[in-house]
Amino acid sequence: MKQASIVNTALKLALLALAAVQVACSSSSSSSNDSTDSSVSGTIAAAPVSGAQVSMVDGNGNVVAGPVTTDTAGQYTLSVPSASLAQDLIVKSTGGRFTDEATGNPATAGELYAYTSANSLSDGSSVSATPGSTIIADLVMNHGKTFAQAQDIFTMAFGYTPDMSITPADATTAPAADEDDAETLAGFRAAAFSQLAMDLGLSQDDQFALFAALAQDLSDDKLDGVDASGAVAIGTTGKTLEADIQNRFATSLINFHDSANNLTGLDNAQIGNLPFGKVALTDTFRIEYVQIGMMDPMEGKSTFQLHITDRVSGADVTGNVPGLSVMMHMATHEHSTPMPTPAVSEDVSGGGMYTVTLYYLMPSQMMDDISMGYWDLKFTVSGEVAHFYPAVMMAMGDTAQVRLKGVDDKMMSMTTGDMVSRTYFMFNDSLTCTMVSCDFSVFVASQQNMMSFPAVFVNGFLSGKELTDVRVEISDDDGANWYQADDDGNGIWTRTGLSLTDGMEDEIRIRLWVELDSGVGEYKTTDGMLQDPGVNDYQTFKVTPGGM
């Protein structure tokens, strides 16, 4: 009897185990067919917002996950049904507290968003909501843009594309040991919107209304202070966006970079490429940068126009030639650039139009969008100042500029204090051709110091010494014959009657003789070493004539 009992008991246990396995299998199958959760985390950042309520919602506003509350670093984690990841989803944050970067004041957060496209998230994804991502989400949710369109519009307006997978760092604290450059830059850009709000006279709490106003402005694809219906109000602040809002954002980037609250340590090149707003407003004037032709500004000669009007009446402003100073702000130093005299002149036709010519020594933006720093064009009209920040690209096509160096002609380096060969800059000013021949002009300048690049011409001055003899010589036959160029007395040297082939790339050689203060003159060389005729005493412009 005892043996039978043991067998029966063993049989019952086996049956129970089998049933348990079947139940477990059934439960596992049901779980995989119904829903599992994926973890999505990130940071809510105007500056880091603590105590914010964060949810994941779908395109119709239905809550998919959350709400959860952000911690003191603005971080959240949501458990999102994995099946929901196949649709567009929005991280939505409301409320919470943060310390405003520009003012240092405590602030109450409004709504922040981050829009994500279908199937772009998976378990472990990071999604951070920032001012930039909020404007993009607003364009999609409220203004009929696709996500791709909204990103493109934002990038054209603000000069960068927000990467929501990056965790923005707090721009008002020194970077942590494990903080990378992308996180630092993301925090800096978030802070720039705080600076913009302050620069516009808004409170730290009003910047959330500003985000909505910027999206409303961009609903017609342009950041210019108006939408299809007219001026754009900034919430209930009683203020509206102005026509120079894109230029104001670029200025705010610089203002925050230069502020004591900025502890990112980013240099002038690391803050990225500034957006190029072409309208600037002063108390009295509206000043518009008017591009000539289709090409953006490039290294070398740049000619454009300013249209100056009265800000209130809209009347053209004539007889008021602006002053101009130019500065390139690089990672470790600053310098100006060569300009003719005058660099700005009023057009003979009037109409408030003024033509500007300058010669950029270098690009601010490389082909891969890497920033070298930023150019600042400062115009002064009747004591009122306007700034433009053009994105100057690398030269394309014909050679834009060449350089030669002094041999005995030395100057003190502004960076090392050592005596170094003085550099002479020769810019392709123009190439005009007829059926018979071509005329080629160069603008020649030299360096006096980092802020002064005077034009080179006979009886001009350089470092307090008179240029008693200057000769610019040009060859169109590989140096077999050299021809003297004519001096216009302002740094432009022209040689007429060159033989070049229409539509074919050709070479023009150029050499430079300079004599200072009736001293011994010299040919400038490519390396600052003694002249080796035909080897180091000339430079070459590659040119392609057209329009014969």
C-alpha positions in Angstrom: 0.0 0.0 0.0 2.8 2.3 0.9 4.5 1.6 -2.5 1.3 2.4 -4.4 0.9 5.6 -2.5 4.4 6.7 -3.4 3.8 5.9 -7.1 0.4 7.7 -7.1 2.1 10.7 -5.4 4.9 10.8 -7.9 2.4 10.5 -10.8 0.4 13.4 -9.3 3.5 15.5 -9.0 4.5 14.8 -12.6 1.1 15.8 -13.8 1.2 19.0 -11.8 4.6 19.8 -13.2 3.4 19.2 -16.8 0.4 21.4 -16.2 2.7 24.1 -14.8 4.9 23.9 -17.9 1.8 24.2 -20.1 0.5 27.2 -18.1 4.0 28.8 -18.3 4.2 28.3 -22.0 0.7 29.6 -22.5 1.5 32.7 -20.3 4.8 33.3 -22.3 3.0 33.1 -25.6 0.3 35.4 -24.5 2.8 38.0 -23.3 4.7 38.1 -26.5 1.5 38.4 -28.6 0.0 41.1 -26.5 2.6 43.7 -25.3 6.0 44.2 -23.8 7.4 47.5 -22.7 10.4 49.4 -24.0 12.4 51.8 -21.9 12.8 55.4 -23.2 14.7 57.9 -21.2 16.0 61.4 -21.7 16.3 64.9 -20.3 13.9 67.8 -20.2 16.0 70.9 -20.8 15.2 74.6 -20.9 18.0 74.3 -18.4 17.5 70.9 -16.7 13.8 70.9 -15.5 13.1 69.1 -12.2 9.6 68.0 -11.2 8.2 68.1 -14.7 5.4 65.7 -15.7 6.5 63.7 -18.7 4.3 61.6 -20.9 4.6 59.9 -24.3 1.6 60.7 -26.5 0.6 59.7 -30.0 -0.2 62.0 -32.9 -3.8 62.5 -31.7 -2.6 63.5 -28.2 -3.6 60.1 -26.6 -1.3 59.2 -23.7 0.7 56.1 -24.5 3.0 56.1 -21.4 3.4 58.1 -18.2 3.2 60.5 -16.7 6.4 60.3 -14.7 8.3 63.0 -12.9 11.8 64.3 -13.8 14.5 64.2 -11.2 16.7 67.1 -10.1 18.8 66.7 -13.2 15.7 66.9 -15.5 15.9 63.2 -16.3 13.0 60.8 -16.9 12.4 57.2 -17.8 9.2 56.0 -19.5 8.0 52.4 -20.0 6.4 52.5 -23.5 4.4 49.6 -25.0 6.7 48.3 -27.7 3.8 48.0 -30.2 3.3 51.8 -29.9 6.8 52.4 -31.3 5.6 51.7 -34.8 3.8 55.1 -34.9 5.0 58.7 -34.5 5.3 59.6 -30.9 5.8 62.8 -28.9 7.6 63.2 -25.6 5.5 65.9 -23.8 6.7 67.7 -20.7 4.6 70.1 -18.6 5.5 72.1 -15.5 8.5 71.7 -13.3 11.2 74.2 -12.1 14.6 75.2 -13.5 17.2 77.9 -13.1 17.2 80.2 -16.1 20.6 80.3 -17.7 20.6 83.9 -18.9 19.2 85.6 -15.8 20.0 83.1 -13.1 16.5 83.4 -11.8 14.2 80.5 -10.8 11.6 79.8 -13.4 8.5 77.7 -14.0 8.6 75.6 -17.1 5.8 75.5 -19.7 5.4 72.8 -22.3 8.4 71.2 -24.0 8.2 68.6 -26.7 10.3 66.1 -28.7 8.7 64.6 -31.8 9.9 61.2 -33.0 9.0 59.4 -36.2 7.6 55.9 -36.5 10.0 53.0 -35.8 12.8 55.4 -34.8 12.7 54.4 -31.2 13.6 51.1 -29.5 14.2 49.7 -26.1 16.9 51.9 -24.5 16.4 55.0 -26.8 17.2 58.4 -25.4 14.9 61.4 -26.3 15.6 64.8 -24.8 13.2 67.7 -25.2 14.8 71.2 -25.7 13.7 74.5 -27.1 14.8 73.5 -30.6 12.9 70.1 -30.5 9.8 71.9 -29.1 9.7 74.4 -32.0 10.1 71.5 -34.5 7.3 69.5 -32.8 5.0 72.5 -32.8 5.5 72.9 -36.6 4.4 69.3 -37.0 1.5 69.2 -34.5 0.1 72.7 -35.1 1.2 73.9 -38.6 0.9 70.9 -40.9 4.5 70.2 -41.5 6.0 66.8 -41.9 8.8 66.0 -39.4 11.4 66.2 -42.2 10.0 69.6 -43.4 10.0 70.9 -39.8 13.6 69.9 -39.3 14.7 71.6 -42.5 12.8 74.8 -41.8 14.3 74.9 -38.3 17.8 74.3 -39.6 17.6 77.1 -42.2 16.3 79.5 -39.5 18.7 78.6 -36.6 21.7 77.2 -38.2 21.7 73.7 -36.6 19.5 70.6 -36.4 18.6 69.4 -32.8 19.7 65.9 -32.1 17.2 64.5 -29.6 19.4 61.5 -28.8 21.9 63.8 -27.1 21.5 64.7 -23.5 22.0 68.5 -23.1 24.4 69.5 -20.3 23.8 72.4 -18.0 25.5 75.4 -19.7 25.9 77.2 -16.4 28.1 74.5 -14.8 31.6 73.4 -15.8 31.5 70.3 -18.0 31.6 67.0 -16.1 34.4 64.6 -16.6 32.3 62.2 -18.7 30.5 65.0 -20.6 31.2 65.1 -24.4 31.3 68.1 -26.7 28.0 67.3 -28.3 26.3 67.3 -24.9 28.0 70.6 -24.0 27.0 72.2 -27.3 23.4 71.0 -26.9 23.2 72.7 -23.5 24.7 75.9 -24.9 22.1 76.1 -27.7 19.3 75.6 -25.2 20.7 78.4 -23.2 20.8 80.7 -26.3 17.0 80.7 -26.3 17.0 81.8 -22.7 19.4 84.6 -23.7 17.1 85.5 -26.6 14.1 85.8 -24.3 16.1 88.1 -22.0 17.5 90.1 -25.0 13.9 90.6 -26.2 12.8 92.0 -22.8 10.8 88.8 -21.9 10.8 87.2 -18.4 12.4 83.8 -17.9 8.9 82.3 -17.7 7.8 83.9 -21.1 10.3 82.0 -23.2 7.8 79.1 -23.6 5.4 81.5 -25.3 8.4 82.6 -27.4 8.9 79.0 -28.6 5.3 78.9 -29.8 5.7 82.3 -31.5 8.9 81.2 -33.3 7.0 78.1 -34.6 4.1 80.3 -35.7 6.6 82.6 -37.5 8.2 79.6 -39.2 4.8 78.3 -40.4 5.4 80.1 -43.7 8.9 78.6 -43.8 10.7 81.9 -43.0 12.0 83.4 -39.7 11.2 87.0 -40.3 8.7 88.2 -37.6 5.5 87.5 -39.6 3.5 84.6 -40.8 0.9 84.4 -43.5 -1.5 86.6 -41.5 1.0 89.3 -40.4 2.9 90.1 -37.2 3.4 87.2 -34.7 2.5 87.9 -31.1 4.5 86.4 -28.3 1.8 84.9 -26.2 0.1 87.5 -23.9 3.3 89.4 -23.3 2.2 92.4 -25.4 5.3 91.9 -27.6 5.6 90.7 -31.2 8.5 89.2 -33.1 10.4 91.7 -35.2 11.8 91.4 -38.8 15.3 90.9 -37.4 14.5 87.9 -35.2 16.9 85.6 -37.0 19.7 88.1 -36.6 18.7 88.6 -32.9 19.1 84.8 -32.3 22.6 84.9 -33.8 23.4 87.8 -31.5 22.0 86.0 -28.5 24.3 83.0 -29.2 27.2 85.4 -29.1 25.8 87.2 -26.0 25.5 84.1 -24.0 28.9 82.8 -25.2 30.4 86.0 -23.8 28.3 86.0 -20.6 29.7 85.2 -17.2 26.9 82.6 -16.8 28.4 80.5 -19.6 30.7 77.9 -18.1 30.7 75.5 -21.1 34.3 76.5 -22.1 33.3 76.4 -25.8 35.4 78.6 -28.0 34.3 80.8 -30.9 34.7 77.9 -33.4 33.0 75.3 -31.1 29.7 77.2 -30.8 28.9 76.1 -34.4 27.9 78.1 -37.5 25.7 81.1 -36.8 22.5 81.6 -38.7 22.8 84.4 -41.2 20.0 86.9 -40.6 19.9 89.5 -43.4 17.8 92.1 -41.6 19.0 94.2 -38.6 17.1 96.8 -36.8 18.4 99.8 -34.8 16.4 102.3 -32.9 16.0 104.4 -36.1 17.0 102.3 -39.1 16.1 99.0 -40.8 19.2 97.7 -42.5 19.0 94.8 -45.0 21.9 92.9 -46.4 21.2 92.4 -50.1 23.1 89.7 -51.8 24.4 90.3 -55.3 24.0 87.2 -57.5 23.2 83.7 -56.5 26.4 82.7 -54.7 26.8 82.9 -50.9 29.8 84.9 -49.5 33.1 83.1 -50.1 36.7 83.5 -49.2 38.2 86.3 -51.4 36.4 89.3 -52.8 32.8 89.9 -51.6 30.5 92.6 -52.9 27.0 93.1 -51.6 24.6 95.9 -50.9 22.9 97.4 -47.9 19.4 98.9 -48.1 18.8 101.4 -45.3 15.4 102.7 -44.6 13.7 104.6 -41.7 12.4 102.0 -39.3 9.1 103.8 -38.8 8.3 105.5 -42.1 10.0 103.0 -44.4 11.5 105.9 -46.3 14.9 105.3 -48.0 17.8 106.8 -46.1 20.2 108.6 -48.4 23.4 110.5 -47.8 24.4 108.5 -44.7 27.2 106.2 -45.6 27.7 103.6 -42.9 31.0 103.0 -41.2 32.3 99.4 -41.3 34.5 97.3 -39.1 35.1 93.6 -39.8 36.3 90.9 -37.4 36.9 87.2 -37.6 36.4 85.5 -34.2 38.4 82.3 -34.2 39.1 79.7 -31.5 42.1 81.4 -30.0 42.4 84.9 -31.6 40.6 87.5 -33.7 41.6 89.4 -36.8 40.2 91.8 -39.4 40.5 91.5 -43.2 41.6 93.7 -46.1 39.2 96.3 -47.4 39.5 99.1 -50.0 39.1 102.8 -49.2 36.2 103.4 -49.0 34.7 100.0 -48.3 31.2 101.4 -48.4 29.8 103.8 -51.0 26.4 105.1 -51.8 24.9 104.0 -55.1 24.6 106.8 -57.6 21.0 105.8 -58.1 20.2 106.5 -54.5 17.2 104.7 -53.1 18.9 104.0 -49.8 21.3 101.5 -51.5 25.0 101.3 -50.5 27.5 99.0 -52.0 30.1 97.2 -49.8 33.3 95.5 -50.9 35.7 93.6 -48.8 38.1 90.7 -49.2 37.7 87.7 -46.8 41.0 86.2 -45.8 39.4 82.9 -44.9 36.1 81.0 -44.8 34.2 80.7 -41.6 32.5 77.5 -42.7 34.2 74.5 -44.3 32.7 72.1 -46.9 31.8 69.6 -44.1 30.0 72.4 -42.1 32.8 72.5 -39.6 33.0 76.0 -38.1 36.3 78.0 -38.1 34.7 80.7 -36.0 32.4 83.6 -37.2 32.7 86.8 -39.2 31.1 89.9 -37.7 30.3 92.8 -39.9 29.6 95.9 -37.8 27.9 98.8 -39.5 27.5 102.2 -37.8 24.8 104.6 -39.1 24.5 107.9 -37.3 25.9 106.3 -34.2 23.6 103.3 -34.2 25.1 99.9 -34.7 24.0 96.8 -36.6 25.8 93.5 -36.9 25.6 90.8 -39.6 27.2 87.3 -39.3 27.6 85.9 -42.9 28.5 82.3 -43.4 31.6 82.7 -45.5 32.3 79.5 -47.5 35.5 78.1 -49.0 36.4 79.5 -52.4 35.2 77.5 -55.4 36.3 77.7 -59.1 39.0 80.3 -59.9 41.7 81.1 -57.4 40.4 83.6 -54.9 43.7 84.8 -53.4 47.4 84.0 -53.3 50.1 85.2 -50.8 53.8 86.2 -50.9 56.1 86.9 -48.0 58.8 89.5 -47.3 62.4 88.4 -47.2 64.1 91.2 -45.2 60.7 92.8 -44.7 59.7 91.6 -41.2 57.0 92.4 -38.7 56.3 91.3 -35.1 54.0 88.4 -34.7 50.9 89.3 -32.7 50.7 85.7 -31.3 54.4 84.8 -30.5 56.1 88.2 -30.4 58.8 87.0 -32.8 59.9 88.8 -35.9 58.3 87.0 -38.9 58.1 87.6 -42.7 55.4 90.1 -43.6 52.6 88.6 -45.6 51.3 90.2 -48.8 47.8 89.2 -49.9 46.7 89.4 -53.6 43.0 88.8 -54.3 41.4 88.1 -57.7 39.4 91.3 -58.1 38.0 90.8 -61.6 38.6 89.1 -65.0 36.8 90.7 -68.0 37.2 89.5 -71.5 36.3 90.6 -75.0 36.7 88.7 -78.3 40.3 90.0 -78.5 41.8 89.9 -75.0 41.3 89.9 -71.2 41.9 92.4 -68.5 42.8 91.0 -65.1 42.8 93.0 -61.8 44.1 92.1 -58.4 43.6 93.8 -55.0 46.9 93.9 -53.1 47.1 94.3 -49.3 49.6 93.6 -46.6 49.5 93.0 -42.8 50.3 95.7 -40.4 48.9 93.8 -37.4 46.0 91.5 -36.7 43.5 94.4 -37.1 45.0 96.3 -40.0 45.5 95.1 -43.5 46.2 98.3 -45.6 46.1 98.3 -49.4 49.4 98.3 -51.2 50.1 101.1 -53.7 52.8 103.6 -54.6 53.1 106.3 -52.0 50.9 104.4 -49.6 52.0 103.6 -46.0 52.8 100.4 -44.2 53.8 100.2 -40.5 54.6 103.9 -40.7 56.9 103.6 -43.7 56.1 105.0 -47.2 55.8 102.6 -50.1 58.2 104.5 -52.4 58.1 101.8 -55.1 55.6 99.1 -55.8 55.5 96.9 -58.9 53.0 94.3 -59.7 54.0 92.2 -62.6 51.8 89.7 -64.5 52.6 86.9 -67.0 50.1 85.0 -69.1 52.8 82.7 -70.7 54.3 80.8 -67.8 56.8 83.5 -67.0 58.4 83.9 -70.4 57.3 87.6 -70.4 56.3 89.8 -67.6 54.1 92.9 -67.9 53.7 95.8 -65.4 50.2 96.2 -64.0 48.7 99.7 -63.6 48.0 101.1 -60.1 44.7 102.8 -59.4 46.1 104.4 -56.2 43.9 102.3 -53.9 45.3 98.8 -54.1 43.8 97.7 -57.4 46.3 96.6 -60.0 45.2 95.9 -63.6 46.9 94.4 -66.6 45.1 94.6 -69.9 45.6 92.7 -73.1 46.1 89.2 -71.7 45.8 86.2 -74.1 43.5 83.6 -72.5 41.2 81.0 -74.0 37.5 81.4 -73.6 36.0 78.7 -71.4 39.4 77.0 -70.7 41.1 77.0 -67.4 44.4 79.0 -67.7 47.1 80.3 -65.4 48.2 83.9 -64.6 51.5 84.3 -62.8 52.0 87.3 -60.5 55.0 88.7 -58.7 55.4 91.7 -56.4 58.3 94.2 -55.8 58.0 96.5 -52.8 60.4 99.2 -51.6 59.8 100.8 -48.2 61.1 104.3 -47.3 63.6 104.5 -50.2 65.3 101.5 -48.8 66.4 98.4 -50.7 63.5 96.9 -52.5 62.9 93.2 -52.9 60.7 90.7 -54.7 58.4 88.9 -52.3 58.7 85.1 -52.2 56.5 82.2 -51.5 58.5 81.1 -48.4 60.1 84.3 -47.2 63.5 83.1 -48.3 65.9 84.8 -50.7 64.6 85.1 -54.2 65.3 82.2 -56.5 64.1 83.6 -59.9 61.4 81.6 -61.5 61.1 79.3 -58.5 59.8 81.1 -55.4 59.3 84.7 -56.5 55.8 84.4 -58.0 52.3 83.0 -57.3 49.7 81.6 -59.7 46.1 82.4 -60.2 44.0 79.7 -62.0 41.3 81.4 -64.0 38.6 80.4 -66.5 37.7 83.2 -68.9 34.1 83.5 -70.0 31.8 85.7 -72.0 34.2 86.5 -74.8 
